[in-house]
Amino acid sequence: MNLAAYAKDGIPVYWIVNLIDRQVEVYTRPLKAGRYRSRRDYRPGQHIPVVIDGQRLPPIAVDDILP
């Protein structure tokens, strides 16, 4: 599946671990049109907020994801 398919299916959050640009792309607010309304990029040294079912969990460090 790809980003458009996840958006169409209403998946609320979609992450891409972009190894080439050394960042994690976080897409939120899906549209049935097959795109997301919001994208935020996180780079080394930053933390990604994690919310599951409305519950805020500890953030994940980008440095812990990227090799």
Secondary structure, DSSP 8 states (H G I E B T S, - for coil): --HHHHHHTT-SEEEEEETTTTEEEEEEEEETTTEEEEEEEE-TT-EEEEEETTEEEEEEEHHHH--
